[in-house]
Amino acid sequence: MADTRYDCIVLGTGGVGSAALYHLASRGLRVLGLDQFPPGHDQGSSHGDTRIIRLVYFEHPDYVPLLRRAFDLWQQLGEQTTLDVFKRCGILQAGPGDGDVIQGLRSAAEAHRLELNTLDEQDIAEQFPGFDIGEDLTVLFDPNGGILRVEDCIRAHVSLAKAAGASLVIGDPVVSWQQIGDSVEVKTKQSTYQCNKLIVTPGPWAAQQLPALSQHFQLLRKSQFWFDNDAPEYLLSNNCPVFLFEHGKHTFYGFPQVDEKGLKIADHAGGRFIKSPKKVDRTIDTEELESVSLFLRQYLPKVGHQLNHHVTCMYTMSPDGHFIVGQYPDAPNVQFAAGLSGHGFKFATVLGEALTDLTLHGRTDLPIDFLSPERLFRN
């Protein structure tokens, strides 16, 4: 019978879990990754070809130090794999001058002395002629924005983890886990495993795998769309940035064309609440399609009207929109990361490193205190 005891088990090998598996294995631990789906699958939150990475962070300035480390780690990952996981192309961000995005960007840039350039109409016409923004919005350019190839990032982390000795079991869902004394027992449908430490990175399955915190998670159904590129001279990734616009109740974001599907766009705001990650309507929502189409016609008029591709994913929302990272209640041998609220993938590799530190040492020098689960229980 095969040995079923490990130094650490990682439950869920999506964005953060695959990174944790890699960091643990690279430090010499005997580790096992468990996932009901194969690396780079399309049933959770980490798929759809691309994700944005950006340094000037409007959501909260406290994320910036983590992003500095994340940029270094993504660069290192790119150097260790033949997969094209990371590319800097800058990010163009626009919105009303008194809106959350512009004010948040300026606050983060000031707090951390980051480069952030204000562009006028002439600047945009000369540098990024695929956009037609006008004078109604404030436009800021962060040269440190870039693109992460999401599925390839996960596959690279898993591949490197396995090369460092990690084991991976796919297709056998976890039924339960519990800490018993100084050990943790993990039961799947087919097996039972023992480990000294457990890391839970469950994505949309957070409510099921972190039951003591289930009331703090809500699932949102989100859509991503790809359209024809009628102006490849302007809208290919070699000469076009990623972009994010605060536009009324919407926060549209998108990518230049990186493959044959065309230009990608989605709305970070809104979404439809769902009860279970197993029951997701993956058909096209006509209201969402109309919304992104109207945005493109106004601000990126050189994008074609032909819809080439569509995918649906899920956001696992925390109460305040910030990640929840730390020790699971009453289980000192269990660390977790959940509630990434639709903006977590760019942090995947640094969160994997932080979880590895917490697992090995009970602490980390990475500044994650503001993400602690303890905030959920304060009055």
N, C-alpha and C positions, 0 to 999 in steps of 0.2 A: 504493500500500500504506500502511495506517495506521501511524503511528509507534508502535512497541511498546517505547519506552524511557521510564522514569519515574524521578522522584526516589526514590520508595518504592513498594513493592508490599506490600499486606496480604493474607496468605494465611489465609483464614477470616474471615468477617464476621458472626460471632455476637455475643455480648455484648461481649467485650473488643475483638474485631476491628473491629466497627462503631464503637466509641468511638475506637479508634486512627485509623481512617479519617477520622473527623470532626475529631479534634485535628490531624492532619497537614494536611488540606485547609484548615482554618481558619487555619493558620499560613502558607499560601500555597504549599505544596508541590504538585507535580504527582504525584498518587497514583492508584493503581489497587487496587481490591478484587477478589479472586478467591474465588468460593465455588461449590461444586457445587449448593447449594440456595439458594432465594430468602430475603431477609431475613424473620426471624420464623418460619422453618420448624420442623417438629416432629420432625426426625431426629437431633437432638443432645442438648444439655444445657439450652438456653435457650428453654424453652417451657412451656406450662401456665398461662398467664394471669398468674400473680403470683409474686413473690419477696419475701421479708422483707428489710428493711434495719433494722439496729439499731446503736446507738452503743456501749453497754456490751457488750464482746465477750468471752465466756467462753473462747473458743478460745485467745486469747493477747492480753495487753494491748498488744503492739506493733502490732496492727491498728488500734487506736483513732485514732492520728493520720491514717492513711489514710482511715478512715471520716469523720473531720471534713471532709476535703477532698471525699470522695465525696458527702456530704450537700450541700455547696455546689454541686458540679457537677450533681447530679441536679436540684436546684432551678433552676439556670440552664437546664438542658435543658428543663424544664417551661415555663419562660418563653419559650423560643424556638420552641415547637411548639404546635399546637392539640390534640395528643394528650394524654390525661390519664395522664402517666407516673409520677407520684410523689404519695403521700399519707401524711401523718403521722397515725397513730392510736394510737401507743403499742404496747408489747409486754408481755404478761403471761408471765412465765417462772417455772416451778415445778419443784421436785425435792427430794430429801432434802437436809437442811442440810449434810451432809458429802459431797455428790455433786459431780461435776465441774462441772455447770452453775452451781449456786449459789456454790460456792467460786470458780469462775472469774469470775463476774459481780462478786462482791465485790472480788476482786483487781484487776480492771480498773477498777472504779469508784474504788477507793482510789488506785490509781496515777495516774489522770488526773482525779481530783476531779469525777466525773460524778454526776449526779442518779440515784438508784436508791432506790425506795421499797419498804419492806416492808409487805405487806398481810396483815391477819388475816381471819378468816371474815366478820366484820361488814363490813369494808371491801369485800370481794369481793361480798357480797350487795347492798350499796348501789350500788357503782360498776359491777359487771359481773355482773348477775344471771343471765346465760346460763351461768355456770360454777358447778359444785358441787365444791369442792376439799377441804373438810374441814380437819382439823388435822394430817394425816399428812405434808403437804408444806410446805416453806418457799416462800413466794410473793413474788416481786420484780417491780416494775413499772418499766419504762424508758419515760418519756414520749416519748423520741426514736425509738421504733420506728415502722415504717411499711411501706407497700406499694409495690412497684415493679411496674408492668404490663409484664411482661418483653418480650413481642413488640413492644409499642408503643415501648418504650425503644430496641430495636434499629432499628425502622423510623424512628424520629425521628433517631437518629444517622446512619443511612444517607442519609436525605432531606436533612439539613442538610449532610452531607459533599458530596453531589452538587450542592447549591445553591452550595457554595463551590468547585466545579470538579472534584471527584473523579469518576473513572470506575469503573464496576462491571461485571464480567463474571460472569454466573450460568450454571450448567449445564455448565461445562467443567472437569472435575476436574483438579487439579494432579497431574502424574505424578512430577515430581522438581524439585529446585532445587539449585544449587551456587554457591558463591562462586568466581569466576574473576578473579584479580587484585583490582582495586578495584571490580569489578562483581559483581552476582548475576544469574544466569540462571534463569528459572523456566519450566519446560515444562509445558504442559497437554496434553490429548489432541489439541487442535486448533491450538495456537499456541505460540510461544516469545516470552517477554518478557525485557527487560533492565531492570535498575534499579540505582541507586546503593546503596540500602539495602532490606532485607527485614524485615518483621515477620511472625512466624508465630504465629497464635493458633488452633490446630487443634482445640480441644475434644477429643472422643473419638477423633479421628484423630491424636492426639499421637504414638503409637508409630510410625505410618507416616511422618509429616512431620518428626519429630525423631528419626531412627534412632539417633543416638549416645546418646540418653537412653532408648531404648525400654524397657530393663529396669526403669526407675523408674516406669512407669505401669501401672496396672491399671484395668480397666473394671468398674463396678458397674451392674447394671440396677436401676432405682428406679421406684416407682409413686406416683401421685398420685390421690386419690379426691375426688369431690364428692357431698355428701349433701343431701337436702331440709332446708330450714330451717323448722322448725315454730314458731319464735318470732322473727319478723322484728323485733319491737319490741326484742329483745335482741341479735340476732346479725347485724344489718346493719353495714356498715363505718362508718356515721356514729356508732354508739354501742357498738362492740365492738372491742377491740384484736386484733392478731395474737397468736399464743401459741406457746409452746414448753415442753414438759414432759419432764424426765428421769424415765422410768418403767421401773424395772427395766433390762432390756437395751435398751430402746427410747428413742428421743428423738423424740417426736411433735411436729409443728409444724403450724400451720394458720392459716386466714384467715377472717375474717367473710365473709358473702355480699357479693360485689361485682357479680354478674350473675345471670342466670336459672339458672345451674347449681347454685347453693346454696353451702353451706359446704365449704371445701376442707381436706383433711387428708392428711398423709403421715408416713412414718417416716424420719428422717434416718439412723438407725442401720440395720445389717443390709444387705440387698440380696443380689443373686445375681451372682457373678462371671461375666463373659462374655468371649469371645475376640476378637470383632470387632464394630465399630459397625454393620456391614452385616447382622449376624445377631442381631437382638434379638427375643425372644419378647414380643410386646406384648399378649398375652392377660392376663386378670385372674388373679393368683395368689390362690387362695382363703385361704391362710394369712395373707397380708398383709391381705386384706379383713377377715377375722375379727379380726385384731389391732387395726386401726384402729376397727372397729365396737365392740369391747368397750371401748376407751379412751373413745370418745364417750359410750357409755351411762353410764360411771362419772363422767366429769368435765364433759361437756356434754350433759346428759340431754334438753335441749330440741331437740337436733338430731334430725331424722327418721331413720328406718331405710332409706328409699328411696335407693339408689345411683343418681345421675343421670348421672355421667360418670367416665371413667377415662382417664389417659394414662400412658405409660411414657417415661422419659428415662434418661440415663446420667450417672454421676459418673466423672470421670477422676481416680483417686486417686494421690497422691504417697506416698512411703514414710512420711512423718511427718504427713500430712494438711494440710500447709501448701503454699501456692502455690509454683511455681517460675518465677521471672521474672528475665530478664537476657540476657546474650550467649550465643549458641550456641557450643559448644566449637569452637575453631579456625576461627571465622568471624566476624571482628570487625565485619562489615557486617550481621550478622543478629541481631536481638533476638527474644525469644519470651516468651510467657506460657502456661503449661500446668499440668496437675495441680491444678486449682482445687478438687478434692476435695469438691464438692457444696456449698461455701459461698462461691463466688466472684462470683456475679452482682452482688451489692450493691457490689462493688469495680470493676465493669467500667469505669466511666467514668474513675476515677482510675488504673486500670492502663493504660487507653488513653493517658492523659496521660503517665504514667511512661515507657511505651514510646516515645512521641513524643520526650520529652526525651532518652532514651538514643540514639535514632536520630539526632537532630540534633546532640547535644552530647557523647555518650559518657558522660553522667552525668545524674543528676536530684537535685533537692533533696528530693524525696519520700522518706520513710524506708522504703525497700524492701530494705535490706541483708540483713535476716533472711530474705528470700525468695530470696536468690541461689542459682543452681544450683551454686555452688562447694561448698555444704554436702553435696552428693551424693557428693563425691569425697574427703571427709575420713575418716580412719580413726577 
